[in-house]
Amino acid sequence: MSIDEDGDESDRNVFGDELRPCGDDPTTGYRRDGYCRDVDGDVGRHTLCAVMTAEFLEYSRRQGNDLITPEPAFEFPGLEPGDRWCLCVGRWVEAADAGVGPPVVLEATDESVLAGVDPDRLREHEFDPETFDPGTLDR
């Protein structure tokens, strides 16, 4: 977090610019405000904005974190390929190491991610809407 010209704290992305929203359909973020902010109390560090792929969602479910099935009690709608979601940095790194890391929306990824992920690695996974193929889920 940094201080803006008015003296207020502002969230910054990995470029050092103002953090952009990640997604509002479904609404993501630890605070469900659409932003992948670095928030006190968020032990999972949901600070990386990723675009879901079928391959990643199926991988995550196999790892014991089902992001597909809705959980209304936790205000979780369930995700589909193409949805944008604030991921835990550790889960993204694990998935990237396994070759299924979803694309990253850098403008909406909090600068705190740089403490654990090399910027070049993030750029390798940068979301490109022109070439993005979300795949389909086997239900």
C-alpha positions as CSV (number, residue, x, y, z in Angstrom):
1,M,0.0,0.0,0.0
2,S,1.2,3.5,-0.7
3,I,0.2,7.0,0.0
4,D,-1.5,9.0,-2.8
5,E,-1.1,12.7,-3.4
6,D,-4.0,13.5,-1.0
7,G,-2.2,11.7,1.8
8,D,-4.6,8.7,1.7
9,E,-3.5,5.1,1.5
10,S,-4.0,3.6,-1.9
11,D,-3.5,0.0,-3.2
12,R,-1.0,-0.5,-6.0
13,N,-0.6,-3.2,-8.6
14,V,2.5,-5.0,-9.7
15,F,3.4,-2.0,-12.0
16,G,3.2,0.4,-9.0
17,D,0.1,2.0,-10.5
18,E,-3.4,2.2,-8.9
19,L,-4.8,-1.3,-8.4
20,R,-7.6,-2.0,-10.9
21,P,-10.7,-4.1,-10.0
22,C,-10.4,-7.8,-10.7
23,G,-14.0,-8.8,-11.1
24,D,-17.6,-8.1,-10.2
25,D,-19.4,-11.0,-11.9
26,P,-18.9,-12.8,-9.6
27,T,-17.7,-10.3,-7.1
28,T,-14.3,-11.3,-5.9
29,G,-11.7,-10.2,-3.3
30,Y,-11.2,-11.1,0.3
31,R,-13.7,-8.3,1.2
32,R,-15.9,-9.1,-1.8
33,D,-15.3,-5.6,-3.2
34,G,-13.9,-6.7,-6.6
35,Y,-10.3,-6.0,-5.6
36,C,-7.4,-8.3,-4.9
37,R,-6.1,-6.2,-2.0
38,D,-3.5,-7.0,0.6
39,V,-5.8,-7.1,3.6
40,D,-4.9,-7.6,7.3
41,G,-6.3,-10.9,8.4
42,D,-6.3,-12.6,5.0
43,V,-4.0,-15.4,5.8
44,G,-4.5,-16.9,2.3
45,R,-3.2,-13.7,0.6
46,H,-6.0,-13.5,-2.0
47,T,-4.0,-10.8,-3.9
48,L,-3.4,-12.3,-7.4
49,C,-6.1,-11.7,-10.0
50,A,-6.4,-14.7,-12.4
51,V,-8.8,-15.6,-15.2
52,M,-10.1,-19.1,-14.5
53,T,-9.5,-21.9,-16.9
54,A,-11.2,-25.3,-16.8
55,E,-7.8,-26.9,-16.4
56,F,-7.0,-24.8,-13.3
57,L,-10.4,-25.3,-11.8
58,E,-10.2,-29.1,-12.2
59,Y,-6.7,-29.1,-10.7
60,S,-7.7,-27.0,-7.7
61,R,-10.6,-29.4,-7.1
62,R,-8.3,-32.4,-7.2
63,Q,-6.1,-30.6,-4.6
64,G,-9.0,-30.3,-2.2
65,N,-10.1,-26.7,-3.0
66,D,-13.3,-26.9,-5.0
67,L,-13.8,-23.5,-6.7
68,I,-16.6,-24.9,-8.9
69,T,-19.3,-25.8,-6.5
70,P,-21.3,-22.8,-5.0
71,E,-21.1,-22.3,-1.3
72,P,-23.9,-19.7,-0.5
73,A,-23.1,-19.8,3.2
74,F,-19.7,-18.3,2.4
75,E,-21.0,-15.9,-0.3
76,F,-19.2,-18.1,-2.9
77,P,-21.1,-18.5,-6.2
78,G,-18.9,-21.2,-7.7
79,L,-16.6,-20.3,-10.6
80,E,-16.7,-21.1,-14.3
81,P,-13.9,-20.9,-17.0
82,G,-13.5,-17.2,-17.9
83,D,-14.4,-15.8,-14.5
84,R,-11.9,-13.5,-12.8
85,W,-11.0,-14.4,-9.2
86,C,-8.6,-13.3,-6.5
87,L,-6.4,-16.3,-5.9
88,C,-4.2,-17.2,-3.0
89,V,-0.6,-16.5,-4.2
90,G,0.6,-19.9,-2.9
91,R,-2.1,-21.8,-4.8
92,W,-1.3,-20.0,-8.0
93,V,2.4,-20.7,-7.6
94,E,1.6,-24.4,-7.0
95,A,-0.6,-24.5,-10.1
96,A,2.0,-22.7,-12.2
97,D,4.6,-25.2,-11.1
98,A,2.3,-28.0,-12.2
99,G,1.8,-26.3,-15.6
100,V,-1.8,-25.3,-15.0
101,G,-1.4,-21.7,-13.7
102,P,-4.2,-19.6,-14.9
103,P,-3.5,-16.3,-16.7
104,V,-2.9,-13.2,-14.4
105,V,-4.5,-9.8,-14.8
106,L,-1.4,-7.8,-13.8
107,E,-3.2,-4.4,-13.5
108,A,-5.5,-6.0,-10.9
109,T,-2.8,-8.0,-9.0
110,D,-1.6,-6.4,-5.8
111,E,2.0,-5.3,-5.6
112,S,2.5,-7.5,-2.5
113,V,2.6,-10.5,-4.8
114,L,6.1,-9.4,-5.9
115,A,7.4,-10.5,-2.5
116,G,6.8,-14.1,-3.5
117,V,6.6,-14.3,-7.3
118,D,9.2,-13.1,-9.8
119,P,7.9,-10.3,-12.1
120,D,9.1,-12.2,-15.1
121,R,7.1,-15.3,-14.1
122,L,4.0,-13.1,-13.8
123,R,4.6,-11.6,-17.2
124,E,4.9,-15.2,-18.7
125,H,1.4,-15.8,-17.4
126,E,-0.1,-12.4,-18.3
127,F,-3.7,-12.5,-19.4
128,D,-4.1,-11.9,-23.2
129,P,-7.8,-11.6,-24.2
130,E,-6.9,-12.1,-27.8
131,T,-5.5,-15.7,-27.3
132,F,-7.4,-16.7,-24.1
133,D,-9.2,-20.1,-24.3
134,P,-10.9,-20.9,-21.0
135,G,-11.7,-24.5,-22.0
136,T,-14.8,-26.4,-20.7
137,L,-15.5,-28.3,-17.5
138,D,-16.4,-31.9,-17.5
139,R,-19.4,-31.9,-15.2
